[in-house]
């Protein structure tokens, strides 16, 4: 859902940037956070989407530290939860 939202509105990257900045100020920069910073700062929405959709170990590593917390609104999260429960 985040990948789809990024295609519609690349400004979603700003949420991720803000999260990464806040988290790094609080806890320092982890390797995954550094990778996300490079991807997002590169400005290529499609590269970010590719990272979000990877099904390999690297994709799982990146998603385990996803900076997209807050990118989905309440209705979108509820829709996601309902679809997963089915």
C-alpha positions in Angstrom: 0.0 0.0 0.0 2.9 2.4 0.7 4.4 1.7 -2.7 1.0 2.5 -4.4 0.7 5.7 -2.3 4.3 6.7 -3.3 3.3 6.4 -7.0 0.3 8.7 -6.4 2.1 11.1 -4.1 5.9 11.2 -3.9 5.6 13.6 -1.0 5.2 10.5 1.2 9.0 10.5 1.1 8.9 13.5 3.4 7.3 11.3 6.1 10.2 8.8 5.8 12.8 11.6 5.8 11.3 13.1 9.0 11.2 9.7 10.7 14.8 8.9 9.7 16.0 12.3 11.0 14.2 12.0 14.3 15.3 8.4 14.8 18.9 9.1 14.0 19.0 12.1 16.3 17.6 9.9 19.1 19.5 6.6 18.5 22.2 7.2 15.9 22.1 5.8 12.3 21.8 2.0 11.9 23.0 0.4 8.6 19.4 0.0 7.4 18.7 3.7 8.2 21.7 4.7 6.2 20.5 2.6 3.3 17.1 4.2 3.5 18.6 7.7 3.7 20.6 7.0 0.5 17.6 5.6 -1.3 15.3 8.4 -0.3 17.8 11.2 -0.8 18.6 9.8 -4.3 15.1 11.1 -5.2 14.2 8.1 -7.3 10.7 7.0 -6.2 11.0 3.9 -8.2 14.2 2.8 -6.4 12.4 3.3 -3.1 9.4 1.3 -4.3 11.7 -1.5 -5.6 13.3 -1.6 -2.1 9.8 -1.8 -0.5 8.8 -4.7 -2.8 11.9 -6.8 -2.7 11.2 -10.4 -1.6 14.8 -11.3 -0.8 16.8 -11.1 2.5 17.8 -7.5 1.7 14.2 -6.4 1.2 13.2 -8.1 4.5 16.2 -6.3 6.2 15.1 -2.9 4.9 11.4 -3.4 5.7 12.3 -4.4 9.2 13.5 -0.8 9.6 11.0 0.9 7.4 10.9 4.7 7.8 7.3 4.8 6.5 5.6 4.7 9.9 2.7 7.2 9.6 2.6 7.1 5.8 -0.8 5.4 5.8 -3.8 7.1 7.4 -6.2 5.4 9.7 -8.6 4.3 6.9 -5.7 2.9 4.9 -4.4 1.0 7.9 -7.8 -0.5 8.6 -8.2 -1.6 5.0 -4.8 -3.2 5.2 -5.6 -5.0 8.4 -8.9 -6.3 7.0 -7.3 -7.6 3.9 -4.6 -9.4 5.9 -7.1 -11.1 8.2 -9.0 -12.7 5.2 
